Amino acid sequence: MTWAGARVSQQGGGRTATVHHAGASGAQVTLRTDRTDAHGDSVTRTVVGADDVR
């Protein structure tokens, strides 16, 4: 598995992550997010098979 950073932009009340998937046709995407609130509390969430690259 290879991890790639995502460019994150804010749109309205949410955020959008954009990742370049050149050469990954037919592969599944695993999404991992790390979040920290204003109090320093954090959580990591990993979603295996979040999407398929076509």
LINTA-V271854 format. One record per helix or strand. SS is the DSSP state (hx for helix, st for strand). FROM is the first residue (numbers start at 1). LEN is the number of residues. If there is no record, write none. Layout:
# LINTA-V271854
SS/FROM/LEN ; SS/FROM/LEN
This chain:
# LINTA-V271854
st/7/5 ; st/14/5 ; st/28/9 ; st/42/11
